[in-house]
Amino acid sequence: MDRPALPLENHLDPTYYLPPDSILTPLTRSSHSSYCEWKGAATYWNIANPSDASEVVRNRIWSYARPTKSYESIKDYLSFYAGPWDCYVDGEKVQPQPGDFYGGWVTSDIEGPIKGGPGTYGW
């Protein structure tokens, strides 16, 4: 199994990318997409509750099938928004990055301004 990746960007909280073979629950591709000026076109994924397939979380997981050259190390890796599930880093429950566009995970280790909240557009 490959190791997780943690690319860092200016004013963004860490976003964890996991190797696809580390996800045991099947994902289905979503029709939703977005574009990152640094990483390229993102593909989004849906995941069903293994105990109840009628419960589906949509568009809270994404990946880059053809990332830009600088981000080739995260090709096909999966990243998760910090919700609706609980996410932890070193035992600390993370908070989602402000706003609903960026997928950063906020912990007590994060210092300085964080992009995503009101007034941060265009940083």
Phi, psi and chi 1 to 4 in degrees:
 res  aa     phi    psi   chi1   chi2   chi3   chi4
   1 MET       -  138.2 -177.7 -178.7  -33.1      -
   2 ASP   -71.5  166.6  -69.0  -33.7      -      -
   3 ARG   -93.0  153.3  -61.7  177.4   55.9   95.9
   4 PRO   -61.7  158.4  -19.8   29.8      -      -
   5 ALA  -120.7  149.4      -      -      -      -
   6 LEU  -137.0   74.9 -176.8   63.5      -      -
   7 PRO   -71.9  141.5   22.5  -26.8      -      -
   8 LEU  -114.0  143.1  -60.5  175.1      -      -
   9 GLU  -130.3  159.1  -61.5  175.8   51.7      -
  10 ASN   -60.4  132.8  -68.3  -22.4      -      -
  11 HIS    59.2   17.5  -60.2  -65.5      -      -
  12 LEU  -117.4  141.6  -62.9  178.6      -      -
  13 ASP   -69.4  161.3  -64.1  -40.9      -      -
  14 PRO   -58.1  140.9  -22.4   31.7      -      -
  15 THR  -122.1  119.4  -56.8      -      -      -
  16 TYR   -88.2  134.3  -64.7   83.9      -      -
  17 TYR  -117.3  125.2  -72.7   83.5      -      -
  18 LEU  -108.2  144.2  -54.8  176.4      -      -
  19 PRO   -62.1  141.2   -4.8    9.7      -      -
  20 PRO   -56.4  -32.8  -10.4   14.2      -      -
  21 ASP   -75.1   -3.1   63.3   -3.9      -      -
  22 SER   -88.5   -7.5   69.4      -      -      -
  23 ILE   -98.3  116.2  -50.8  -56.9      -      -
  24 LEU   -89.1  -21.8  -57.1  179.4      -      -
  25 THR   -88.6  131.5  -56.6      -      -      -
  26 PRO   -61.1  143.6  -19.1   29.6      -      -
  27 LEU  -111.6  150.8  -56.4  175.7      -      -
  28 THR  -119.2  139.3   56.5      -      -      -
  29 ARG   -68.9  138.3 -171.5  176.1  178.6  150.2
  30 SER   -95.6  160.4  169.1      -      -      -
  31 SER   -83.6   -9.8   60.9      -      -      -
  32 HIS   -71.7  146.2 -179.0   70.0      -      -
  33 SER  -149.4  164.5   65.0      -      -      -
  34 SER  -149.2  173.8   66.1      -      -      -
  35 TYR  -132.7  129.4 -174.2   81.2      -      -
  36 CYS  -105.7  129.4  171.1      -      -      -
  37 GLU   -63.1  -20.2   62.9 -175.3  -59.6      -
  38 TRP   -97.3  -38.7  -54.6  109.0      -      -
  39 LYS  -105.7  -21.9  -66.6 -178.2  -75.7  -63.7
  40 GLY   107.1 -155.9      -      -      -      -
  41 ALA   -78.9  131.0      -      -      -      -
  42 ALA  -102.0  140.7      -      -      -      -
  43 THR  -102.9  139.5  -61.2      -      -      -
  44 TYR  -108.9  156.0  -74.3   77.1      -      -
  45 TRP  -131.6  151.9  -58.8   90.7      -      -
  46 ASN  -112.1  150.6  -58.4  -32.5      -      -
  47 ILE  -137.1  132.7 -171.6  168.2      -      -
  48 ALA   -95.9  148.2      -      -      -      -
  49 ASN   -64.5  122.1  179.3  -19.4      -      -
  50 PRO   -59.4  -24.1  -17.3   26.4      -      -
  51 SER   -87.7  -19.1  -58.5      -      -      -
  52 ASP  -152.8   94.3 -177.7   -5.4      -      -
  53 ALA   -60.6  -14.7      -      -      -      -
  54 SER   -76.9  -15.8   68.2      -      -      -
  55 GLU   -92.0  107.7  -67.9  179.6   17.7      -
  56 VAL  -122.3  129.9  178.0      -      -      -
  57 VAL   -95.5  123.6  175.4      -      -      -
  58 ARG  -109.9  136.0  -60.0 -179.9 -171.9  -75.5
  59 ASN    61.9   32.0  -56.5  -38.1      -      -
  60 ARG  -112.1    6.2  -56.7  -57.5  -72.4  173.0
  61 ILE  -130.9  138.0  -56.2  167.0      -      -
  62 TRP  -142.3  164.7   72.3   95.3      -      -
  63 SER  -152.3  171.0   63.8      -      -      -
  64 TYR  -124.1  109.4  -64.8   91.2      -      -
  65 ALA   -73.8  -32.0      -      -      -      -
  66 ARG  -135.9   69.5  -69.6  179.7  -63.5  -76.9
  67 PRO   -68.6  163.3   26.4  -33.0      -      -
  68 THR   -63.4  163.3   60.1      -      -      -
  69 LYS   -53.7  -40.1 -172.1  163.9 -178.0   62.9
  70 SER   -65.5  -20.0  -62.9      -      -      -
  71 TYR  -118.8   23.8  -72.5   92.9      -      -
  72 GLU   -58.7  -24.1  -72.7  175.7  -17.4      -
  73 SER   -67.6  -16.1   65.1      -      -      -
  74 ILE  -105.1   13.2   63.1  166.7      -      -
  75 LYS   -53.3  124.6  179.9 -175.8 -175.1  -47.3
  76 ASP    66.8   -1.5  -64.0  -34.0      -      -
  77 TYR   -69.6  155.0  -85.3   41.1      -      -
  78 LEU  -111.1  137.2  -61.4  158.4      -      -
  79 SER  -122.2  149.0 -169.2      -      -      -
  80 PHE  -121.7  135.1  -67.9   70.1      -      -
  81 TYR   -63.4  152.2  -78.2   94.5      -      -
  82 ALA   -82.1   56.6      -      -      -      -
  83 GLY   159.5  147.2      -      -      -      -
  84 PRO   -85.9    0.0   32.2  -35.2      -      -
  85 TRP   -90.9  166.6   31.9   68.4      -      -
  86 ASP   -88.8  132.9  -67.7  -21.5      -      -
  87 CYS  -121.8  143.0  -58.7      -      -      -
  88 TYR  -131.8  144.5  -67.3   83.5      -      -
  89 VAL  -127.4  120.2  172.7      -      -      -
  90 ASP    49.6   41.8  -66.5  -27.9      -      -
  91 GLY    83.9   -7.1      -      -      -      -
  92 GLU   -96.7  127.8  179.2 -177.7  -10.9      -
  93 LYS   -69.7  126.7 -175.5  176.6  178.4 -177.4
  94 VAL   -85.6  157.4  -57.4      -      -      -
  95 GLN  -107.1  146.0  -60.3  -59.5  -47.5      -
  96 PRO   -67.7  147.9   -1.8    7.0      -      -
  97 GLN   -59.4  143.6 -176.7  168.6   -8.0      -
  98 PRO   -54.4  151.1  -23.3   32.4      -      -
  99 GLY    79.9 -174.7      -      -      -      -
 100 ASP  -128.3   22.2 -164.4   44.0      -      -
 101 PHE  -101.4  -49.6 -177.9   73.6      -      -
 102 TYR   -84.8  150.5  -60.5  104.5      -      -
 103 GLY  -107.9   23.7      -      -      -      -
 104 GLY   -66.4  155.0      -      -      -      -
 105 TRP  -109.8  118.0  -68.1   15.8      -      -
 106 VAL   -93.2  125.3  180.0      -      -      -
 107 THR  -125.4  174.7   65.6      -      -      -
 108 SER   -67.2  -13.1   59.9      -      -      -
 109 ASP   -77.8  -14.1  -68.3  -26.7      -      -
 110 ILE   -78.9  130.7  -55.3  -60.1      -      -
 111 GLU  -124.8  153.7  -63.1  178.7    4.2      -
 112 GLY    89.9 -179.5      -      -      -      -
 113 PRO   -69.2  148.4   24.3  -30.9      -      -
 114 ILE  -122.1  125.1  -60.8  170.4      -      -
 115 LYS   -72.1  144.5 -171.1  172.6 -177.6  176.0
 116 GLY   128.4  -27.8      -      -      -      -
 117 GLY   -82.9  176.7      -      -      -      -
 118 PRO   -54.9  136.2  -23.3   32.5      -      -
 119 GLY    83.8    2.9      -      -      -      -
 120 THR  -102.6   -3.0   64.6      -      -      -
 121 TYR   -60.6  133.1 -179.6   79.2      -      -
 122 GLY    91.8    2.4      -      -      -      -
 123 TRP   -62.5      -  -82.2   13.1      -      -
